[in-house]
Amino acid sequence: MLKPEECKSLEEVRNEIDSIDKQILHLFGQRYKYVKEVVKYKTADKDSIIAAKRRDAVLQKIRVLAADNNLDPDVFENIYRILIEHFIEEELKIVNLKIK
């Protein structure tokens, strides 16, 4: 992997960005595996799945991490809010399959 300042062309910059995107999506995939696993440890009610306190704590940590990396905390909170909502929907589907 090249450092940004080591890139010598637009193509190299884009290749590095594509490589990073691939890694990010791989990590989201890994995160999703844990999301599916956590259902085993929650009760089958909606409040347990939503885990509002945990969600809020994660979003607060994301804001801090974003700021620490010179990123806009509002933007990354919104990205993670969407991600978390998606994963909550997936957890609810898993729980509903188990209940049926």
Secondary structure as GFF3:
##gff-version 3
##sequence-region A 1 100
A	DSSP	three_ten_helix	4	6	.	.	.	ID=ss1
A	DSSP	alpha_helix	10	38	.	.	.	ID=ss2
A	DSSP	three_ten_helix	39	41	.	.	.	ID=ss3
A	DSSP	alpha_helix	46	50	.	.	.	ID=ss4
A	DSSP	alpha_helix	52	68	.	.	.	ID=ss5
A	DSSP	alpha_helix	73	99	.	.	.	ID=ss6
###
